[in-house]
Amino acid sequence: MDIFNEKLRSQLYGSLFLHNHDAVILMDCEGQFTDANPAMSRLTGYSVEELKQLTLSKFILPEGLSQEQNILDKLIRGERISCKLMICRGKTISNREVDFTVSPLYINNEMIGFQGIVKDVASMRRIECEDTLTGLPNRDSFQAQVKNVIEKAAERNERFGILFIDIDRFQSINETFGHTIGDIFLRMVGKRMSECLGSNGFLARFSGDEFTVLVRRVSDEDEVLSIAKQLMHAFRNPVMVNGFEINVTISIGAGMFPSCGEDKISLMKNTNIALHSAKKMGKNRVQLYEPWMDKDTYSRFVLASEFHRALMMNEFILHYQPRLNILTNTIDCFEALIRWNHPKRGIIYPNEFIPLAEETGFILALGEWVLNEACRQCAVWREQGLIPIRVAVNVSAHQFVQDDFFQQINKNLIKHKLDPQWLEIEITESVLMHSLERNIKVLSKIQDLGVQVSIDDFGTGYSSLNYLKKFKVNTLKIDKSFIQDLPDDIITKMIIQLAHGLGLTVVAEGVEQSEQLEYLGEHGCEQAQGFYIGKPMPPEQCIEFMEERKWIL
């Protein structure tokens, strides 16, 4: 058994020696090299046989020879040595700084020589400064570059710019296609930006889906913004990843030295603030830093930090907007719309906090709360004998792609003893276009349960009625941007006709004038929603609205 273990141990050490990524050299007690692994050969340019002809003294460049005897003396005394050396590479003298770690080798307590591990300092520095996923410079490298350029620019009275770039909706790409595709996608995005920039900027991957660019020696903001727009234009065509066609938009924050910050920390902080401002204003845009953004960003930070407290303290509320059945002049549905009843700021509307909730991931908890509260309120109305009425709930992309989304719906229906026919789920068309097979199955299960499904904001995303043939949906909601031009908008008429051809009910959003409602009725649109019919209102006002038939036009 001891012989077997010894052989196994010998094979294991031999394998580690040969396949070690680090360069390994073996020496006798006189400093003569006795063996080396392939990594050592690659590092030095010598073959293994040539290395065996060298001694430690021949391996070290002349300026390092004074260390050689000192190293051997310490090793013979049994010490472990770690130092930096200048070595010969190949058969010519070529400076190469290495980290040299060497320790004595013993057999049966007798010193037989030394084992050294050699690491190329330049390669180590390169690895430390390189992003392992994309091969681009990393955060540390970028910050060092910015610090260096600031020092030179301050001396020479020069200006330069930096860009902070964020991939819009990258989280949904990861959720839809998986992290493996997401990683490949990031590499391809980095490659495309690098090709676009050429020598015009120093590109780095800063973190996650965030990239940064250093633009040296520019005369004004327009030059920096021009480069930013070139980067945005580089993604006019989708990125192809393993057969998937992924449409990409990016948001960019731009900052200038010294106007946006005279030191590295303030310059990068302010440029990052500009990036967040660009995302807040709708993404797919570039935004130059302005001083007013500081206060706005701080306000958003404070708001985001209050999310969980607000949920625990029941500060979120739902208002309900009526939906009119044009054919029968009755209210068929109320759409649940969230509000934040902030203790200091009063009512905050969703356009101010929903993007923040999506950025922080709080949207999942918020979405679950909305679904639960809408089902609860609908059940209360049913108990109060209110005219049978459906409640529609908006579902975010983040919530819809969760594996337990169907279970969330079913759980709340059971919890509140609500007949599924009185619940409607609203999903934007763009959400459905990814993971088609999965989404078809989920929608089919929801429909089989008896819950109604509508496509919200139709016309603002993929705008393909052909896709709707694949999904089990009941209703198509035409985006208000089409309705505002009625009765002159011919596209609305075409959408109504095509939707009817697919057997779908049509709802027009954003109806604010009697002429719009009249046009919709004449062209067969079944339902309408908008301020002309009724504004979003608290639950108690809904009862009054229904009892007094205030929608009668």
N, C-alpha and C positions, 0 to 999 in steps of 0.2 A: 504493500500500500504506500509506503514512504517513497519507493522508487517511482510509482505511478504519479504521486503528487509532485515529485520533483520534476518529472518530465512535463507534466501539465503546467507547472509554474514556469518552467523554461520556455515552453511554447507561448505562454501568455506574455512573458516579458519580451520575447522575440517579436511577437506581433505588435506590441505597444511601441517597440523600438522602430520597427519598419514603417508603421502607419501613423506615427505621431506627426501632427501638423507642424509642431515645433522642430527646429533643427537640433539634432542630438549628436554629440561627438564623444568618443571614448578615448582615454589617454592612459599610458602607463605612468609609473611614478616619476619618470624623467621628463614627462611632458610630450612624449612621442605619441602621435595619434595612432590608434590601433583599429578604429572602426568609426563609421559614420552612417547615418540614415539618409534616405533619398532627399528629405527636406533640407539637410545640411548641404548636400550637393547642389541643390537648386539655389540656395542662398548664396553660396560662395562662388559658384561657377566652376569648381573643381569636381572631377569625378570622384567616386568613393575611393578608387585605387590611388588617385593622385593625392587625396587627403591623407591617406595612410603614410605617405612619404614626408609629410610635414610634421614639424614640432610646434609647440605653442609659440616659441620665439619667432618662427618663420611665418606664423599665422597672423601675428600682430604687426601692425605698421610700425616703422621706426620710432615714431613719437610716443608709442605706447610700450616700448620694450622695457622701460624702467619698472613697469608694473609686473612684468612676467615672473621674475625671481621672487618677488614679494608674494605673488599668487601661489607659486609652487611651495614656498616655505609654509604658508598658512595651511595649505591643503595637506601637506605631510604631517602637520601638527593635528590634523583631523578637523579643521575648521571648514565651514561652508562659505564660499565666496560669491558675492553678487556685485558686479561692477559694470561700467560702460567701457567699451574698447573700440578702437579703430582697427579694422581688419582689412586684409587683402581680399579682393574679389577677383577670381579668375587668375590668369597667369600674369596679369599686369597689375601694377599698384593702382588701386582705385579705392578712395576713401569710402568706407561704409561703417557707420556707427551701429554697434550692436549692444544689446543687454546680454551679458555673459554671466550665467549662474552655473557654478561648478561645485561638486561635492565628492568626497572620497567614496570609493567602492571597496567593500570588504567581502571576503569569503572566509568563513570560520574564524572571524575576528582578526583576520590578517588583511591589511591594506594591499590591494592588487593594482590600484590605479584610480582614475577619476572619471566622472561622468559630467559632461557639460551640456547645458541647454542654451542655445544661441537664438536671440530674437532680434530681428531687424528693426531698429528704432524708427526709421522712416515709414516702414509698413505699419508699425504699431500706431504711429501718429496719424497715418492716413485712415486706418480703421477707426480710430477714436473720433475722427472728423467726418466719417462717412455714414450715411443712412444705410442700414443693412438691407432694407426692402427695395429702395429705388436706386441705390448707388450714388445718389446726389449728396452734396455736403449736408451735414445735419445742423441741428439747432446751435450746438456749441461752435461749430465752424462759422456759421452765419454771424453769431454775436461777436466772435473774435474779429471777423472782417469789418463789421460795422464800427467796432471800437477803433480799429486801426485806421479806417477811412476818416472817421471823425477827427482823429488827431492830426492827420495830414491836411484835411479840408480846413480845419481851424487855422492852421499855420499859413495856408496859401489863400485863405479867404475864398474858398470854393464852395459850391453847392452840390448836393447829391440827393437822390431820392430813394425811398424804400417802398416796397409793395407787400402787403399781407393779402394772401389769396386763399379763399375757402371754396371748396366744391359744394355747390348747393345740393341739399337733400342727399348727401352721401350716406347718411344713416339708412335711408330707405333702400339704397342700392345694396348695402350689406344685408339688410333684412330680406330683400327680395331674392338676391342671387347667391348669398352666402359670403363668408369672409374670404374664402379662397379666390373667388372671382373678384371680390373687392380689392384684394391685394394686387392681383394682376392689373386691375383697372387703375389703381394708384400708380403703378409702374408706368403704364402707358400714358397716363395724364402727365406725369413728370417728364417723360420722353418728349411728348408733344410740346410742352412748354419750353423745354430745353432747346428743341429744334427751332421754335418760334423766336426765342431770344437771341440765339447765336452768341455773339460776343457783346451784345448790348447790356447784359446784366449777369449778376452772380446769383444763380438759382439754388435754393436749398429747400429740403423738406423739413418744416419746422416742427410739426407734430401731427399725428393722425392724418386728416385730409387737408391740412393747412400747409401751404407753401409760402416762401418769402423770396423776394428779389431785391438785390442791391443794385441800383443804377448810378454809376459813378459819373461825376463831372457833367451835370446838366445845367443849362442856363436858367430854366424856369419850370413852373409846374406843368406847362403844356407838354413838354418833352416827356415827363414822367407819365402823364395821363395818356399820351399817345402810345407809349409802350404797353400800358395797361390795357388799352383798347385792342391792341394787336393780339395780346394774349386771349382776350375774350373772343376775338374773331377766329382764333385758332380752333375753337370748339364749335364752329358753325356746322361741322359735320360730326355725326355721332362717333363714339369710340366703340370699335368692335372687339369683344372679348369672348373667346371660345364660342363663337357663333351668335352671341347676344349683341344686339345693337343698343347701346346705351347713350341716350342723349344727355349732354353735359352742359351745364351753365356754371359760371363761377362768379363769385362776388369778390371785389377787390377794394381794399383800403389803401390809400396813398398818403405818404408823408414826405416832407421836404426838410433837409437840414440847411440852415438852422431854424427856420421859421416854425417847424413843428416840434422842435426839441433840440437843445444844444448838447445833450449828453445821450448816451446809448439808451438808458432806461426810459427817459421821457420821450425820446423819439419813437422807440418801439411801442411804448404804451399808447401813445397818441395815434400812431398808425393803426394799431389794433382796434382802437376806438372807432376810427374811420371805417374799418372793415365791418364792425358790428352795426354801424349806422347804415352801410350799404345793404346789409342783409335785412335790417329792419324795414327799409324802404322798398322791399319787394324782391331782393336778390337780383342776380344777373345784371349787375351794374358796378361802376367804379365810383368811389367817393373819396374826395380829397379831405384831409383832416381840417376841421374848423373848430375854433375854441369853444363854441356853444355846445359841442358834442360831449364835453366833459360832464356837464350837469345832466344831460340826457342819459348818458351811459350809467352814471351813478344812480339815477332814478330807476333805471331798468334793473340794476343789480339789487337795489333795495326791494323792488317789487318781486323779483324772482325768489329772494330769500324769505318772503312772507307766504309763499304758496302753501306749504304744509300746515302752517298755523291757520291760514284762512280756511283750509278744508276741515280741520279739526273744530274750528269755531263756527262752522256753518255760515261763512260769509259768502259763499257762492250760491247764487239763486238762478232759477230758470224763469224767463218770461216766455210767453207763448203767442205766436203770430198766427192769426186765422188764415185758412185757405178756403176760398170760395169755390163751390161747384157751380159753374156758370150756367149749366143746363137746368138745374133745379133751384138755383138761387138759395142754396143752403150751405152751411159750413160743414165740410167733411172732415177737416183735419186741423190740428194746431201744431205748428213746428216749434219745438223746444229750443230756445236760444239762451245761452248762458250769459250771466252778468256777474260781476264781482262787486258786492256791496261792501266796499272798503271802509273801515271805521273812521279814517281820516280824510280820504279823498272822495268818498261817496261812490256812486255807481261808476265802475270802470267797464268799458265795452270790450268785447273779445278781440277786436283788432289790435288792442294794446297789450293783452297778456297771452293770447293763444300762441303767437310765434315764440314767446319766451318759454312757454310750457313745452313746446315742441323741442326747443334747443336744449332744455334741461332734462327732458325725459318725463317731466311731471304730467305730460299730456295723457299718459296711460291711466294714472290714478284719477285724473280729472274726467277722462272719458267714461271710466267705470261709474263714477259718481253721477254723471249726467244720465247714463242709461238707467241706473237704479232710481234716481229721482223722477225721471219722466214716467217710468212704469208705475211708480208709487202714486204720482199725481193722477195719472189716467185711471188707476183703480179707484182712487177717492172720488173722482167725478162720476164714475160708473155707479158707485154706492149712493151718491147724492141724486141719482136719477137724471143726470144731465143727458141730453140727446146723445145717442151713441156717436161717439166721436173718436177719431184716431189721433195718436200723437206721433210725430215724426222726430227722429233723433239723428243729428249729424254725427258721422263716424269719421275720425281722422285716419290717415294712412297708417300711422303707427299702431293704432288700435286694431284696425282691420287685419293687419298681417300677423297679429298674435295668434299662436296656436289654439288658445282657448277662447277665441272670439265667439264662436257659436255657443260654447258652454256658458259664456257670460250672458248672452241673450236668453237662453233657456232657463238659466238660474233665476234671473230677475222676473221672468214671466211666472215661474212657479212660486217664487217668494211672495209676489203681490197678487197671486191668483188672477192673473190677467189673461184673457183670451188673446192668443197671438194675432188675431185679425185687427186688433186695435193698436198694434205697434207697427211703425214704419221706420226702416233704416235708410238713411240718405248717404250715398257714397259718391264722391266725385269720379268722373270718368277716368281721369289719369291714374287713379289708384288701381283700377281693375286691369290696366294694360300689362302689368308685370305679373309673372307667375300665373299665366292664364289658366292652366290646368287646375292649379290649386284653388284659384278664385271661383272658377266655374263650379267646383265641388262645394265650396263653402256657401255660395249663393243658392245652390240647389237645395242644400240642407235647410237653409233659412226659409226658403219658399215652401218646402215640404212641411215645415213646422207651422206654416200659416201666416208668417210675418211678411208684410209688404216690403218691397225693395224699390227704391227710386234712384235714378242717376241725377246727381245734383250739378248745377252750373254747366249744363251741356253746352258745348260750343267753345269752351275756353281751353280745352285740353287737346285730346287726340281727334275729336270731332269726326268720328267714324261710326256711322250707323251700322256698318257691316259687322263691327265688333259686337254690337248689341245682340246680334242673332245668336251669339255663343252663350250669352248670359240669360239666366232666368230673372228678369226684372219686370216690374209692373208699370212703372211710371218714369217719364222723362221730364226733367225740369229745365226749361229753356232759360239760359242765363239772362239777367236783367239788361245786359249790354245790348242785346238784340231788341228787347222790348221798348227801350227808351226812344227808339227812332220810329216806332209805329205812329200812324198807319203806313209809313213809307218804306218799311223794311220788308223786302220780298223774301229774305232768307227765313224769317219766322214762319211764313206760310209754307215754305218748302219743308222745313223741319217738322211741322205739324203733320203734313201729308205723309212724309216718310215714316214718322213714328207710328201713325195709324196703320200704315202698311205692315208694320211689325207687330201690330196688336197692342201697342202701348198707349196708356193714358198720358195726356200732355198737361203739364202745369207751367204757367208763365209766371216768372218771378219779377218783382220790381214794378208792378202795375201801379201807376200813380195818377192816371188820368182816365176820365170816362171814355174818351175816344179810343184809348188803348184797349180797354175792356170790351168795348163794342166790336172792335176789329177782331179780337180774339174769339169772341162768341160767333161772329159771322163765319169764321174760318175753321170752326169745329174744335177749338181748344176747350177741353173739358173743365179745367180748373185754373184759378188765378190767385196770386198772392202779392201783397204790396200795401203800401200806406193808404192807397185809395180804398182798400177793403178794410184794413185794420192794422194798427201798429202793434208791435210786440207788447204784451201786457202781463201783469202779475196774475197768478191763478185765480184769485178772487174776482178780478175784473172780467175774466173769461166767462164766469157764470152770469154776471150782469150783462155782458155783451150778448150771450146766447139768449137769455130770458127776454131781453128787450129787443131782440132781432135788429141790432144796430147796423148790421151790414146791408140791410135792405136798401137797394139802390134805385 
